[in-house]
């Protein structure tokens, strides 16, 4: 099959910062299918790192870099606010850019005879949902954005920030409720997120695919390990991971060190 992979940035290889979830999936798919990557790359340096990684050479048949959105016009900003859109929606804030990207997706689908679209994260879904495509589409949300925003509201102490986060959670919920109109499968990496998503849209066809580990590559060594050292691994510019690391250090590590002070 010809698969179009639409994501907000070039996927992280195992030698790049960021989650390798998407790249690992694409690497597996490329063994049997032809992949086209479409992304508004966030960083020229990151894009060069991706192209220079030998593991990425044979994964994608074509890479299409979409332009970054321009600075929003004042009037577009006001319409965006009046319509209470989620922060990532460009339809009113950058109307011309939004229309151009919808057209770009249509053109790429037609030119490459795409059989299925695989969209990574909700921010890119907007350019598929309003493109009037007949091509089957799947989206990987990773997390339920509404649940994440709602939890952030609960821990935020500043009332103005809390009010803004509450409004954002409602905006994201509207986006997530509409996804099943276009996407035949909605994927998340946690059953908790999937269960919460079903409260937003009980009719959605959802699936949980957890983050995995390459057990052939990551195998125990024959030598002795240093049992006094622990490793916490994760993408640390992602708030839940940062929160988890802090919670571990504050609440769990002291319990371990009571029994094993050398850890």
Secondary structure by P-SEA (a helix, b strand, c coil): cbbbbbcccccccccccccaaaaaaaaaaaccbbbbbbcccccaaaaaaaaacccccccccbbbbbbccccccaaaaaaaaaacccccccccccaaaaaaaaaaaaaaaaaacccbbbbccccccccccccccccbbbbbcccaaaaaaaaaaaacccaaaaaaaaaaaaaaaaaaaaccccccbbbbccaaaaaaaaaaccccbbbbbcccccccccccccccccccbbbbbcccccaaaaaaaaaaacccaaaaaaccccc
